[in-house]
Amino acid sequence: MLPNEVKAAGELAGTAVGGVAGFIQESHGGIAARPFALLGALAAPVRIVHDGVSRVVYRGVGQALAAGPRAIARITPGNGIPAAETLRGSMALGALNGAIGDRLAQEESPLALEMSFRPHSGPATPKLVVFVHGLCETDDAWTIRKPSYGSRLHAELGYTPLYLRYNSGLHISDNGRRLAELIDEVVRDWPVPVEEIALVGHSMGGLVARSACHHGGDWTRAVRQVFCLGAPHLGAPLEKGANALGYALARLPETRPLARLVNGRSVGIKDLRFGSVAEADWCDCDPDEFLRDRCTEVPLLEGADHYFVGATLTRRPGSFVGDLLVQYPSASGNGRKRRIPFEVDNGMHLGGANHFQLLNHPAVYEQLTTWLRAERGSGGPSSRTLQPPLPRGRRGGPYLASSPEAGGQAPPHSE
């Protein structure tokens, strides 16, 4: 790590450790407030002394706890290698940015990731494939297992892979806007004219890709395909559960400190509650309001083909646990109240797989290449017919199915 990264890590650790004392103080105050309130004016003198003493003691304990990590960081020189340039450091920064990346960016911390593309090697080709990672990941997530999708697409179909790294704790719409700007810059400065662009997003990355297309730019005229692998288009159950938990804990003074802890997760995570891809979904709203879906319907990019791949731990797509993080109805954009208008043949179910296997799976790669090789038909935007939403109460669709042993048609499913 660089010296400024070590210092920032020490400050962050000190704040976290020192905050334990503040957390206990607030919990103590919430518990003590009930008997003091019952006794009323009789307990006022005792309460004044109690509150004053506890405030001084907890402040002192908090400062002492915070001093340790900060002192260690000051005497640690670092090894001179940026954390983001090592696999372990990259994974740690990805997880940290996913959890509290909005605060890191606000504080201009050196631990906050800046959006960038990994420098590519080899000759530039007129066909680009942009890989967008998910929450708490970095670009390394695509290449941990070999061979990667990018290297194979380069060797077999002539695509130049571009791996994006970004702060996944920021709003999806903010990352989408910046990605649109960044691709515009890349296309403008590319050594050869860019003829085709394919976007591949894993999990949150699928929403960031859709958001970038929504923000638009000259580059979007070259976009031919958008692939969403396990993207929570309609939301993620874990984030909905965290929202409900935080709301419940905030109802009582004794548990309010826990609510602040739960609600301290990044705005990027909160965007996954219902799959927000536009600024209007969150602007001027309480980010912790109880399970209210404010998502606006963002149309798919006209002239590009959109595809999804959804995984489930079971062989059937109706599994409640989905792929552990995203349920199949959300990945396929097929909900009771909302529907992402994927064309009927532009989806795949991968049975017997978890969320992270979508980053490198032979069946997924085979399907990606099949879609990339397929002719685009007439190709004109006016000729593309999107399937109408299903009547309320009906779920499912004839999307492709795949499993380690067999393929076939995906059966109807329910959320």
Residue pairs with C-beta under 8 A, 6 or more apart in sequence:
1 9
1 78
1 79
1 81
1 82
1 83
1 89
2 78
2 80
2 81
2 82
2 83
2 110
3 77
3 78
4 110
5 78
5 82
5 83
5 110
5 111
6 73
6 76
6 77
6 78
7 73
7 74
8 109
8 110
8 111
9 73
9 111
10 69
10 70
10 71
10 72
10 73
10 74
10 76
11 70
11 73
12 109
12 111
13 69
13 70
13 73
14 65
14 66
14 67
14 68
14 69
14 70
14 73
15 66
17 65
17 66
17 68
17 69
18 62
18 63
18 65
18 66
19 62
20 62
20 65
21 58
21 59
21 61
21 62
21 65
22 58
22 62
23 257
23 261
24 58
25 54
25 55
25 58
25 62
26 256
26 257
27 254
27 257
27 258
28 54
28 58
29 51
29 54
29 253
30 252
30 253
30 254
30 255
30 256
30 257
31 254
32 47
32 50
33 253
34 253
34 254
35 43
36 43
36 46
36 47
36 50
81 89
82 89
83 89
83 90
83 92
83 93
83 111
84 90
84 93
84 113
84 138
84 165
87 140
87 144
90 138
90 139
90 140
91 138
91 140
93 111
93 113
93 138
94 113
94 133
94 136
94 137
94 138
94 140
94 141
94 168
95 136
96 104
96 111
97 104
97 111
97 112
97 113
97 136
97 167
97 168
97 169
97 266
98 135
98 136
98 137
98 168
98 169
98 266
98 268
98 269
99 136
99 169
99 265
99 266
99 269
100 169
100 264
100 265
100 266
101 112
101 113
101 167
101 168
101 169
101 170
101 266
101 268
102 169
102 170
102 171
102 266
102 267
102 268
103 169
103 266
104 111
104 112
104 167
104 169
105 112
105 167
105 169
105 170
112 167
113 138
113 165
113 166
113 167
114 167
115 164
115 165
115 166
115 167
115 175
115 178
115 179
115 182
116 164
116 165
116 166
116 182
117 162
117 163
117 164
117 165
117 182
117 186
118 139
118 162
118 163
118 164
118 165
120 160
120 161
120 162
122 154
122 160
124 160
124 190
124 191
124 192
125 154
125 158
125 159
125 160
125 192
126 192
126 193
126 194
126 195
126 196
127 157
127 158
127 159
127 160
127 194
127 195
127 196
127 197
127 198
128 159
128 160
128 162
128 186
128 187
128 190
128 194
128 196
128 197
128 198
128 222
129 150
129 153
129 159
129 160
129 161
129 162
129 197
129 198
129 199
129 200
130 162
130 164
130 183
130 197
130 198
130 199
130 200
130 209
131 139
131 142
131 149
131 150
131 161
131 162
131 163
131 164
131 200
131 201
131 202
131 205
132 164
132 166
132 179
132 199
132 200
132 201
132 202
132 205
132 206
132 208
132 209
133 139
133 141
133 142
133 163
133 164
133 165
133 166
133 168
133 202
133 203
133 204
133 205
134 141
134 168
134 201
134 202
134 203
134 204
134 205
134 230
135 168
135 203
135 204
135 268
135 269
135 272
136 168
137 168
137 202
137 203
137 205
138 165
139 163
139 164
139 165
141 202
141 356
141 359
142 148
142 149
142 150
142 163
142 202
142 359
142 360
143 150
143 151
143 163
144 359
144 360
145 359
145 360
148 161
148 360
149 161
149 200
149 360
149 364
149 365
149 368
150 159
150 161
150 163
151 161
152 365
153 159
153 161
153 368
153 369
153 372
154 160
154 161
156 369
157 369
157 372
157 373
159 198
162 186
164 179
164 182
164 205
166 175
166 178
166 179
166 208
167 175
167 268
168 175
168 204
168 266
168 268
169 266
169 267
169 268
169 269
170 266
170 267
170 268
171 267
171 268
171 271
171 276
171 279
171 282
172 204
172 207
172 208
172 211
172 268
172 271
172 276
172 277
173 211
173 271
173 276
173 277
173 278
173 279
173 281
173 282
174 279
175 208
175 211
175 268
176 207
176 208
176 209
176 210
176 211
176 212
176 214
176 215
176 277
177 211
177 212
177 215
179 208
179 209
179 211
179 212
180 212
180 213
180 215
180 216
180 217
180 219
180 220
181 217
183 197
183 212
183 217
183 219
184 217
184 218
184 219
186 219
187 194
187 197
187 218
187 219
187 222
194 219
194 222
195 222
196 222
196 224
197 219
197 222
197 223
197 224
198 223
198 224
198 225
198 226
198 227
198 372
199 209
199 212
199 213
199 223
199 225
199 226
199 227
200 209
200 227
200 229
200 368
201 207
201 208
201 209
201 210
201 226
201 227
201 228
201 229
201 231
202 229
202 230
202 231
202 358
202 359
203 229
203 230
203 231
203 232
203 325
203 326
203 355
203 358
204 231
204 232
204 268
204 271
204 272
205 229
205 231
206 227
206 228
206 229
206 230
206 231
206 233
206 308
207 228
207 231
207 232
207 233
207 271
207 272
207 275
207 276
207 277
208 277
209 226
209 228
210 226
210 228
210 231
210 277
210 298
210 300
210 301
211 277
211 278
211 298
213 220
213 223
213 226
213 300
213 301
213 304
214 277
214 278
214 298
214 299
214 301
220 301
220 304
221 303
223 301
223 303
223 304
224 304
224 305
224 376
225 304
225 305
225 306
225 307
225 371
225 372
226 300
226 301
226 304
226 305
226 306
226 307
227 307
227 308
227 309
227 368
227 371
228 306
228 307
228 308
228 309
228 331
229 308
229 309
229 358
229 359
229 364
230 309
230 310
230 311
230 323
230 325
230 326
230 331
230 355
230 358
231 275
231 308
231 326
231 331
232 272
232 275
232 325
232 326
232 330
232 331
233 275
233 308
233 330
233 331
233 332
233 333
233 340
234 274
234 275
234 329
234 330
234 333
234 335
234 338
234 340
235 272
235 273
235 274
235 275
235 293
235 330
236 272
236 273
236 325
236 326
236 330
237 322
237 327
238 325
239 269
239 270
239 272
239 273
240 273
240 291
242 262
242 265
242 269
243 270
243 273
243 288
243 290
243 291
244 290
244 291
245 262
246 259
246 262
246 263
246 288
247 259
247 288
247 290
247 291
248 259
249 255
249 256
249 258
249 259
249 262
250 256
250 259
250 263
250 288
263 287
263 288
267 282
267 287
270 282
270 287
270 288
271 277
271 281
271 282
273 291
273 293
274 281
274 293
274 294
274 295
275 295
275 330
276 282
276 294
276 295
277 295
277 298
278 295
278 296
278 298
280 294
280 296
281 294
281 295
281 296
282 294
285 294
293 337
293 338
295 338
297 338
300 306
300 340
300 341
300 386
302 381
303 380
303 381
303 384
305 343
305 346
305 371
305 376
306 340
306 342
306 343
306 346
307 342
307 346
307 347
307 348
307 371
308 331
308 332
308 333
308 340
308 342
308 346
308 347
308 348
309 331
309 347
309 348
309 349
309 350
309 358
309 364
309 367
310 317
310 322
310 323
310 326
310 328
310 331
310 332
310 347
310 348
310 349
310 350
311 322
311 323
311 328
311 331
311 349
311 350
311 351
311 353
311 354
311 355
311 357
311 358
312 318
312 319
312 321
312 322
312 323
312 328
312 349
312 350
312 351
312 352
312 353
313 319
313 321
313 322
313 323
313 324
313 352
313 353
313 354
314 351
314 352
315 351
315 352
315 403
316 351
316 411
316 413
317 328
317 332
317 349
317 351
317 396
317 401
317 410
317 411
317 413
318 328
318 411
318 412
318 413
318 414
319 327
319 328
320 327
321 327
322 328
322 330
322 331
322 355
323 331
323 353
323 354
323 355
323 358
324 354
324 355
325 355
326 355
327 415
328 349
328 413
329 335
329 395
329 413
329 414
329 415
332 340
332 342
332 347
332 349
332 397
332 399
333 339
333 340
333 341
333 342
334 340
334 390
334 395
334 396
334 397
335 415
336 392
336 393
336 395
336 415
337 392
339 389
339 390
341 386
341 387
341 389
342 387
343 384
343 385
343 386
343 387
344 387
344 397
344 398
344 399
345 398
345 399
345 400
346 371
346 399
347 397
347 399
347 400
347 410
348 364
348 367
348 399
348 400
348 401
348 402
349 399
349 400
349 401
349 402
349 410
350 357
350 358
350 361
350 363
350 364
350 402
350 403
351 401
351 402
351 403
351 404
352 403
352 404
353 361
358 364
363 402
363 404
367 400
367 402
377 383
387 397
390 397
395 412
395 413
395 414
395 415
396 410
396 411
396 412
396 413
396 414
397 410
398 409
398 410
399 409
399 410
400 407
400 409
400 410
401 407
401 408
401 409
401 410
